[in-house]
Amino acid sequence: SQQGEEDPQALSIQEGENATMNCSYKTSINNLQWYRQNSGRGLVHLILIRSNEREKHSGRLRVTLDTSKKSSSLLITASRAADTASYFCATAGSGNTGKLIFGQGTTLQVKP
Amino acid sequence: EAQVTQNPRYLITVTGKKLTVTCSQNMNHEYMSWYRQDPGLGLRQIYYSMNVEVTDKGDVPEGYKVSRKEKRNFPLILESPSPNQTSLYFCASSSPGTSGRSYEQYFGPGTRLTVT
């Protein structure tokens, strides 16, 4: 079952602009993770935010989590052409199973 | 280098011909998982394993088998492949992390399977 719903499905911006992607989920979580996928390649972990955290930063990435609204956002600041990729949110449930449920992803195109 | 490897990377086969996609990780991770990725459907989990000899079904297990005889290996077996199993397959591994529940996943490079 797909828990994460991502919005928008596709995003096209100019280099230097900020990109914001949103993710909503349905059940309680232990943490929420964001992954990046370059075309046809394996996913790469970007950042993890725990259920008791509200905001986290890593370089040009900023992630927020609102557990009351069951939503998260990923902000990429000062985007570069190399940021062109698909971005997925994934939620880890409260049980200690290791299972992640992935959203369908946002495809980001950054034009030079 | 910490990594997850998959083989083969590309495979074209015919309906009904048994195949195995291998997956190996060198990070001593307890948890391993197989996903398939299809356009418009995102990543869907096929099977996962919490540790050696412990496996369980994910969301789309029909037509697939797995085994976990060693901690580092988690092969995916298609006993009788059908065209609807044409997809991009990913293996991933993770561990609970220092907090006990992180499970940040490391993905293999993917196997593109075509069943005709």
Interface residues (C-beta under 8 A of the other chain):
Chain A: S1 Q2 N30 N31 Q33 Y35 G40 R41 G42 L43 V44 H45 L48 R50 F88 A90 A92 N96 T97 G98 K99 L100 I101 F102 G103 Q104 G105
Chain B: V4 E30 Y31 S33 Y35 G40 L41 G42 L43 R44 Q45 Y48 M50 G58 D59 L88 F90 A92 S94 P96 S99 G100 R101 S102 Y103 E104 Q105 Y106 F107 G108 P109 G110 R112
